[in-house]
Amino acid sequence: MLDVLGLEPQDERVYRTLLGRPNSTATLLSDLLVAPRADVDKALSRLVEWGLVTRSADERFTAAPPAMALGSLISQRRDGLRMAEQALVAFAEEHRAAMTGSSINDLIEVVTGVDAIRHRFLQVQQAARTQIRTFITAPFVAVPPVENTAEPVAIGRGVHFRVVLDRAVLAEPGIVTDAIHSLHNGVELRVADQLPMKLVLADADLGLVPLAVTPDGEPGAVLLHRSGLLDALDALFETIWHTAHPLELSGTGAETETTVERRVEGPTDLDRRILALLLAGLTDPTAAAQLGLSPRTLHRRLRHLMDIAGVRTRMQLGGYAVRHGWVESH
């Protein structure tokens, strides 16, 4: 738990033991932890040096109060991260200046092979400071969305995600579950009828564009640094984002008839989710399965909504739903 502060696992074990056993000797700690005396001695030396543990004249050890000792370490680490962020900005500006007038080889890096693409994919997300924008299409060659370990880490440090899914991706196994999880984490998701490419953009500085399989049978990609081409991809993303349909999914997966029937004068929350999925292009069976409904229940809810709206067709219902705020419009 405290490894982020630079503590070794043995350091943390010794410190936590001392919290409940002040004035302990190294021998006693070794017995309590069932650990070699030499390892305990090393841990105690480090803890004393960092101010987490105090040593008495008779070689007894006591843990310093966590709020004071660990709080100080956390503050130091936070200050160090701020300095690193300032250095990052300075280095980035130096890099941009150096790249001005550079050759095309300096602006575009060709990446070949699944492992190399996966590595660059994670690196691009780790480099983002404010936002990551992504086009997701099938098939998944290097990193399926459910295996994108960099996403939650980036979200944790305040990076905002906007993701556009190709409609065909919604039929891929595990995508809906992953979408629900991402929505709960604050990721904005939209669906487009068809996307022209896969794409990952980190701020306005880096872009990764996976390409078709090479003649040798290996997948390829290009990593783009700030350039006119990257600016064009930036504009492409924003254009498609504004025309794509917002996706809202329910993670409950439960069919509750009492909730469905409770408000007959307007759409229920479940009705709104049904409409959102259908407007996003999902078929009736797929939408029903994702919401934990039977097709019969879904059809009954749609007929009920058509009666409320006073329309006869699905297309009319969709238009009515958007105009009257039943679903989020784009």
Summary of the structure (lengths in Angstrom):
residues: 330
radius of gyration: 27.5
end to end distance: 42.9
largest distance: 89.3
contacts: 946
relative contact order: 0.08
helix: 54%
strand: 15%
